[in-house]
Amino acid sequence: MPFVLACAETGLPIVRANPIHIKRFAGAIGRRAKNDRLDAELIAHYAEAIKPSITIIKPENIRLISDLVIRRNQLLSMQTMEKNRIQILPKSSKIHLSIKQKTPYFRVFRVSEISLPHPSLVMSLSWVISAISKLHL
């Protein structure tokens, strides 16, 4: 992603293409690229023939919120896995009680509860937070 962001900052157009589409395109025109030079020619020919749309890079504040939502979903998944692991432990063992007492409790915050690192994010992303809360995250 740093390369893509650097290209976007300098104003270079960026196209994010599905590699499967390029591979199928190569098969359709009867080419099987086997080295970097042939791959580059094939990708250039694909871009010339198909003319894929230019990818628009999201603004930084939207990318930050997306990262927060992704991390929140990871934490929710981890929390569920840990709860499931505790439930399948034998109830009669001392291990179960010991693990249950020592398992850290963590609360997964709603995106609207998180203090954002940059003040402009709060003002410019209120509509994003309301949209995310409608998704019942």
ROSE-4610 file (N, C-alpha, C; in Angstrom, 1 decimal, always signed):
// ROSE-4610
residu = [M/M/M/P/P/P/F/F/F/V/V/V/L/L/L/A/A/A/C/C/C/A/A/A/E/E/E/T/T/T/G/G/G/L/L/L/P/P/P/I/I/I/V/V/V/R/R/R/A/A/A/N/N/N/P/P/P/I/I/I/H/H/H/I/I/I/K/K/K/R/R/R/F/F/F/A/A/A/G/G/G/A/A/A/I/I/I/G/G/G/R/R/R/R/R/R/A/A/A/K/K/K/N/N/N/D/D/D/R/R/R/L/L/L/D/D/D/A/A/A/E/E/E/L/L/L/I/I/I/A/A/A/H/H/H/Y/Y/Y/A/A/A/E/E/E/A/A/A/I/I/I/K/K/K/P/P/P/S/S/S/I/I/I/T/T/T/I/I/I/I/I/I/K/K/K/P/P/P/E/E/E/N/N/N/I/I/I/R/R/R/L/L/L/I/I/I/S/S/S/D/D/D/L/L/L/V/V/V/I/I/I/R/R/R/R/R/R/N/N/N/Q/Q/Q/L/L/L/L/L/L/S/S/S/M/M/M/Q/Q/Q/T/T/T/M/M/M/E/E/E/K/K/K/N/N/N/R/R/R/I/I/I/Q/Q/Q/I/I/I/L/L/L/P/P/P/K/K/K/S/S/S/S/S/S/K/K/K/I/I/I/H/H/H/L/L/L/S/S/S/I/I/I/K/K/K/Q/Q/Q/K/K/K/T/T/T/P/P/P/Y/Y/Y/F/F/F/R/R/R/V/V/V/F/F/F/R/R/R/V/V/V/S/S/S/E/E/E/I/I/I/S/S/S/L/L/L/P/P/P/H/H/H/P/P/P/S/S/S/L/L/L/V/V/V/M/M/M/S/S/S/L/L/L/S/S/S/W/W/W/V/V/V/I/I/I/S/S/S/A/A/A/I/I/I/S/S/S/K/K/K/L/L/L/H/H/H/L/L/L]
num = [1/1/1/2/2/2/3/3/3/4/4/4/5/5/5/6/6/6/7/7/7/8/8/8/9/9/9/10/10/10/11/11/11/12/12/12/13/13/13/14/14/14/15/15/15/16/16/16/17/17/17/18/18/18/19/19/19/20/20/20/21/21/21/22/22/22/23/23/23/24/24/24/25/25/25/26/26/26/27/27/27/28/28/28/29/29/29/30/30/30/31/31/31/32/32/32/33/33/33/34/34/34/35/35/35/36/36/36/37/37/37/38/38/38/39/39/39/40/40/40/41/41/41/42/42/42/43/43/43/44/44/44/45/45/45/46/46/46/47/47/47/48/48/48/49/49/49/50/50/50/51/51/51/52/52/52/53/53/53/54/54/54/55/55/55/56/56/56/57/57/57/58/58/58/59/59/59/60/60/60/61/61/61/62/62/62/63/63/63/64/64/64/65/65/65/66/66/66/67/67/67/68/68/68/69/69/69/70/70/70/71/71/71/72/72/72/73/73/73/74/74/74/75/75/75/76/76/76/77/77/77/78/78/78/79/79/79/80/80/80/81/81/81/82/82/82/83/83/83/84/84/84/85/85/85/86/86/86/87/87/87/88/88/88/89/89/89/90/90/90/91/91/91/92/92/92/93/93/93/94/94/94/95/95/95/96/96/96/97/97/97/98/98/98/99/99/99/100/100/100/101/101/101/102/102/102/103/103/103/104/104/104/105/105/105/106/106/106/107/107/107/108/108/108/109/109/109/110/110/110/111/111/111/112/112/112/113/113/113/114/114/114/115/115/115/116/116/116/117/117/117/118/118/118/119/119/119/120/120/120/121/121/121/122/122/122/123/123/123/124/124/124/125/125/125/126/126/126/127/127/127/128/128/128/129/129/129/130/130/130/131/131/131/132/132/132/133/133/133/134/134/134/135/135/135/136/136/136/137/137/137]
x = [+0.8/+0.0/+0.8/+2.0/+2.8/+3.1/+3.4/+3.7/+2.5/+1.3/+0.1/-0.2/+0.0/-0.2/+0.8/+2.1/+3.1/+2.7/+2.2/+1.7/+0.6/-0.4/-1.6/-1.1/-0.2/+0.3/+0.9/+1.6/+2.3/+1.3/+0.1/-0.8/-0.8/-0.1/-0.1/-1.4/-1.9/-3.2/-2.8/-3.7/-3.6/-4.8/-4.5/-5.5/-5.2/-6.2/-6.1/-6.9/-6.2/-6.8/-6.7/-7.7/-7.8/-6.8/-5.8/-4.9/-5.5/-6.7/-7.4/-7.9/-8.4/-8.9/-7.7/-6.5/-5.4/-5.0/-5.0/-4.6/-5.6/-6.9/-7.9/-7.7/-7.4/-7.2/-6.0/-4.9/-3.8/-4.2/-5.0/-5.5/-6.3/-7.1/-8.0/-7.2/-6.1/-5.3/-4.2/-4.2/-3.2/-1.8/-1.6/-0.3/-0.2/+1.0/+1.3/+2.6/+2.5/+3.7/+4.5/+5.9/+6.7/+7.8/+8.0/+9.0/+8.5/+9.2/+8.8/+8.5/+9.4/+9.2/+7.9/+7.7/+6.4/+5.2/+5.3/+4.2/+3.9/+4.9/+4.7/+4.1/+4.5/+3.9/+2.4/+2.2/+0.8/-0.1/+0.4/-0.4/-0.7/+0.4/+0.2/-0.8/-0.8/-1.8/-3.2/-3.3/-4.6/-5.1/-4.3/-4.8/-5.2/-4.5/-4.8/-6.1/-6.3/-7.5/-8.7/-8.6/-9.8/-10.1/-9.1/-9.3/-10.0/-9.4/-10.1/-10.1/-11.1/-11.3/-10.2/-9.9/-8.8/-9.3/-8.5/-8.9/-8.7/-9.8/-9.8/-9.3/-8.3/-7.8/-8.6/-9.1/-9.9/-9.0/-9.7/-9.0/-8.4/-7.4/-6.8/-7.7/-8.6/-9.6/-10.5/-10.9/-11.7/-10.9/-9.6/-8.7/-8.5/-8.4/-8.2/-9.4/-10.6/-11.8/-11.9/-11.6/-11.7/-10.7/-9.5/-8.6/-9.1/-9.8/-10.4/-11.5/-12.3/-13.4/-12.9/-11.8/-11.2/-10.7/-9.9/-9.4/-10.4/-11.5/-12.6/-13.2/-13.4/-13.9/-13.0/-11.7/-10.7/-10.8/-11.0/-11.1/-12.4/-13.5/-14.7/-14.6/-13.9/-13.7/-12.8/-11.8/-10.9/-11.6/-12.5/-13.2/-14.2/-14.8/-15.7/-15.0/-13.8/-13.0/-12.6/-12.2/-11.8/-12.9/-14.1/-15.3/-15.6/-15.5/-15.8/-14.7/-13.5/-12.4/-12.7/-13.1/-13.4/-14.6/-15.6/-16.8/-16.5/-15.5/-15.3/-14.3/-13.7/-12.8/-13.6/-13.1/-13.8/-14.1/-15.4/-15.8/-15.3/-15.0/-14.5/-13.1/-12.3/-10.9/-10.6/-9.5/-9.0/-8.5/-8.1/-7.6/-8.7/-10.0/-11.1/-11.3/-11.3/-11.5/-10.3/-9.1/-7.9/-7.9/-8.2/-8.2/-9.3/-10.4/-11.6/-11.2/-10.6/-10.2/-9.1/-8.2/-7.0/-7.2/-8.3/-8.6/-8.9/-8.1/-8.4/-9.7/-10.4/-11.6/-11.3/-11.8/-11.6/-12.9/-13.1/-14.3/-14.0/-14.9/-14.7/-15.6/-15.0/-15.7/-16.4/-17.5/-18.1/-17.2/-17.2/-16.4/-16.6/-17.9/-18.2/-17.7/-17.2/-16.7/-15.2/-14.5/-13.1/-12.7/-11.7/-11.2/-10.3/-10.6/-9.8/-8.5/-7.5/-6.2/-6.1/-6.9/-6.9/-8.2/-8.3/-9.5/-10.4/-9.8/-10.6/-11.4/-10.9/-11.6/-13.0/-13.0/-14.3/-15.4/-15.0/-15.9/-16.3/-15.3/-15.6/-16.1/-16.1/-16.5/-17.8/-18.5/-19.7/-20.7/-20.8/-21.7/-21.2/-19.8/-19.3/-19.6/-19.5/-19.8/-21.3/-22.2/-23.6/-23.9/-23.2/-23.4/-22.9/-21.8/-21.2/-22.1/-22.7/-23.6/-24.8/-25.2/-26.4/-26.1/-24.8/-24.5/-24.4/-24.7/-24.7/-23.4/-22.3/-21.0/-20.7]
y = [-1.2/+0.0/+1.3/+1.3/+2.5/+3.0/+2.0/+2.4/+3.0/+2.4/+3.0/+4.4/+4.6/+5.9/+6.9/+6.5/+7.4/+7.8/+6.8/+7.1/+8.1/+7.9/+8.7/+10.1/+10.3/+11.6/+12.4/+11.7/+12.3/+12.5/+12.0/+12.2/+11.2/+10.1/+9.0/+8.2/+7.9/+7.1/+5.6/+5.1/+3.7/+2.9/+1.7/+0.7/-0.6/-1.0/-2.3/-3.3/-4.2/-5.2/-6.6/-7.4/-8.7/-9.6/-10.3/-11.1/-12.2/-12.7/-13.8/-13.2/-12.0/-11.4/-11.3/-10.9/-10.7/-12.1/-13.1/-14.4/-15.0/-14.7/-15.2/-14.4/-13.1/-12.3/-12.9/-13.3/-13.9/-15.2/-16.0/-17.2/-17.0/-15.9/-15.6/-15.1/-14.5/-14.0/-15.0/-16.1/-17.2/-16.9/-16.1/-15.9/-16.5/-17.0/-17.6/-16.9/-15.9/-15.1/-16.0/-16.0/-16.9/-16.1/-14.8/-14.0/-12.6/-11.8/-10.5/-9.5/-9.6/-8.7/-9.1/-10.4/-10.8/-10.4/-10.6/-10.2/-8.7/-7.9/-6.5/-6.1/-6.8/-6.5/-6.9/-8.1/-8.6/-7.6/-7.1/-6.2/-4.9/-4.4/-3.2/-3.4/-4.6/-4.9/-5.0/-5.6/-5.8/-4.4/-3.5/-2.1/-1.4/-1.6/-0.9/-1.4/-2.7/-3.3/-3.2/-3.5/-3.5/-2.1/-1.3/+0.1/+0.0/-0.6/-0.7/+0.7/+0.9/+2.2/+2.5/+3.7/+4.2/+4.0/+3.4/+3.2/+4.5/+4.8/+6.0/+5.6/+6.3/+6.0/+6.7/+6.0/+6.6/+7.7/+8.7/+9.7/+9.1/+9.7/+9.1/+8.9/+9.8/+9.7/+8.4/+8.2/+7.0/+5.7/+5.8/+4.6/+4.3/+5.4/+5.2/+4.5/+5.0/+4.4/+2.9/+2.7/+1.3/+0.4/+0.9/+0.1/-0.2/+0.8/+0.6/-0.4/-0.4/-1.3/-2.7/-2.9/-4.2/-4.7/-3.9/-4.3/-4.7/-3.9/-4.2/-5.6/-5.9/-7.2/-8.3/-8.1/-9.1/-9.3/-8.3/-8.4/-9.2/-8.9/-9.6/-11.1/-11.4/-12.8/-13.5/-12.8/-13.4/-13.6/-12.6/-12.7/-13.9/-14.1/-15.3/-16.6/-16.7/-17.9/-18.2/-17.2/-17.4/-17.9/-17.3/-17.8/-19.2/-19.6/-21.0/-21.9/-21.5/-22.4/-22.6/-21.6/-21.8/-22.7/-22.6/-23.5/-24.9/-25.3/-26.7/-27.3/-26.6/-27.1/-28.0/-29.1/-29.9/-29.0/-29.1/-28.2/-28.7/-30.0/-30.5/-30.2/-29.8/-29.6/-28.3/-28.2/-27.0/-26.0/-26.6/-25.8/-24.9/-25.4/-24.6/-23.4/-23.5/-22.4/-21.4/-22.0/-21.2/-20.3/-20.9/-20.2/-19.2/-19.6/-18.6/-17.4/-17.6/-16.4/-15.6/-16.2/-15.5/-15.0/-15.4/-14.9/-13.4/-12.6/-11.2/-10.8/-9.9/-9.4/-8.2/-8.2/-6.9/-6.6/-5.3/-4.8/-4.2/-4.7/-4.2/-3.0/-1.8/-0.6/-0.4/+0.4/+0.8/+1.9/+2.0/+3.0/+4.4/+4.7/+6.0/+6.3/+5.2/+5.4/+5.7/+5.5/+5.6/+7.0/+7.5/+8.8/+8.7/+9.5/+9.4/+10.2/+9.8/+10.5/+11.9/+12.2/+13.5/+14.2/+15.5/+16.2/+16.3/+16.4/+16.6/+15.3/+14.2/+12.9/+12.9/+13.5/+13.5/+14.2/+15.4/+16.3/+15.7/+15.2/+14.8/+13.4/+12.6/+11.2/+10.9/+11.9/+11.6/+10.8/+11.0/+10.2/+8.8/+8.6/+7.2/+6.4/+7.1/+6.4/+6.0/+6.9/+6.6/+5.4/+5.4/+4.3/+3.0/+3.0/+1.8/+1.3/+2.2/+1.8/+1.1/+1.5/+0.9/-0.5/-0.9/-2.2/-3.2/-2.6/-3.4/-4.1/-3.3/-3.8/-3.9]
z = [+0.0/+0.0/+0.0/+0.6/+0.6/-0.9/-1.8/-3.1/-3.8/-3.6/-4.1/-3.6/-2.3/-1.7/-2.3/-2.5/-3.1/-4.5/-5.2/-6.6/-6.6/-5.7/-5.6/-5.2/-4.3/-3.9/-5.0/-5.9/-7.0/-8.2/-8.1/-9.2/-10.3/-10.1/-11.1/-11.0/-12.1/-12.1/-11.6/-10.9/-10.3/-10.7/-11.2/-11.5/-10.7/-10.0/-9.2/-10.0/-10.6/-11.5/-10.8/-11.1/-10.5/-11.4/-10.7/-11.5/-12.3/-11.8/-12.5/-13.9/-13.8/-15.1/-16.1/-15.6/-16.5/-17.0/-16.2/-16.6/-17.7/-17.4/-18.4/-19.7/-19.6/-20.8/-21.6/-20.9/-21.5/-22.2/-21.6/-22.2/-23.4/-23.4/-24.5/-25.7/-25.5/-26.7/-27.0/-26.3/-26.6/-26.1/-25.0/-24.5/-23.1/-22.9/-21.6/-21.2/-20.4/-19.9/-19.0/-19.2/-18.3/-17.7/-17.9/-17.2/-17.0/-16.3/-15.9/-17.1/-18.1/-19.2/-20.0/-20.2/-20.9/-20.0/-18.7/-17.8/-17.9/-17.9/-18.0/-19.4/-20.5/-21.8/-21.8/-21.1/-21.1/-20.3/-19.1/-18.3/-19.1/-19.8/-20.6/-21.7/-22.3/-23.4/-22.8/-21.6/-21.0/-20.7/-20.1/-19.8/-21.1/-22.2/-23.4/-24.0/-23.9/-24.6/-23.7/-22.4/-21.5/-21.0/-20.8/-20.3/-18.9/-17.9/-16.6/-16.0/-15.1/-14.5/-13.5/-13.4/-12.4/-11.0/-10.2/-8.8/-8.0/-7.2/-6.4/-5.0/-4.5/-3.2/-2.2/-1.1/-0.1/+0.7/+1.2/+2.0/+3.2/+3.8/+5.0/+6.1/+6.4/+7.5/+7.3/+6.1/+5.8/+6.0/+5.6/+5.7/+7.2/+8.0/+9.5/+10.1/+9.8/+10.3/+9.8/+8.6/+8.1/+8.9/+9.2/+10.0/+11.3/+11.9/+13.3/+13.2/+12.2/+12.1/+11.9/+11.1/+10.8/+12.1/+12.9/+14.1/+15.1/+15.2/+16.1/+15.8/+14.5/+14.1/+14.5/+14.4/+14.8/+16.3/+17.1/+18.5/+18.9/+18.2/+18.5/+18.2/+17.1/+16.8/+17.8/+18.2/+19.3/+20.6/+20.9/+22.2/+22.1/+21.0/+20.8/+20.9/+20.2/+20.3/+21.7/+22.5/+23.9/+24.7/+24.5/+25.3/+24.9/+23.7/+23.2/+23.8/+23.9/+24.5/+26.0/+26.7/+28.1/+28.3/+27.4/+27.6/+27.4/+26.6/+26.3/+27.3/+28.2/+29.2/+30.1/+30.7/+31.6/+32.9/+33.3/+34.4/+35.7/+35.9/+37.2/+37.5/+36.5/+36.7/+37.3/+38.1/+38.7/+37.6/+36.5/+35.3/+34.8/+34.7/+34.2/+35.1/+36.4/+37.3/+37.2/+37.2/+37.1/+35.9/+34.7/+33.5/+33.4/+33.9/+33.9/+34.7/+35.9/+36.7/+36.1/+35.4/+34.9/+33.4/+32.8/+31.4/+31.5/+30.8/+30.8/+30.2/+30.8/+30.2/+29.4/+28.2/+27.4/+26.8/+26.7/+26.1/+24.7/+23.8/+22.4/+22.3/+22.1/+22.0/+20.7/+20.7/+19.4/+18.9/+17.6/+16.9/+17.4/+17.8/+18.3/+19.7/+20.4/+21.7/+21.7/+20.6/+20.5/+20.3/+21.1/+20.9/+19.7/+18.7/+17.4/+17.5/+16.9/+17.0/+16.5/+15.6/+14.9/+15.0/+15.5/+15.7/+14.5/+13.3/+12.1/+11.8/+12.3/+12.0/+12.7/+13.9/+14.6/+13.8/+13.3/+12.6/+11.3/+10.5/+9.1/+9.0/+10.1/+10.0/+10.8/+11.2/+12.0/+11.2/+9.9/+9.0/+8.9/+8.9/+8.8/+10.0/+11.2/+12.4/+12.5/+12.1/+12.1/+11.1/+10.0/+9.0/+9.5/+10.2/+10.8/+11.9/+12.7/+13.8/+13.3/+12.1/+11.5/+11.0/+10.9/+10.5/+11.7/+12.9/+14.2/+14.4/+14.3/+14.6/+16.0]
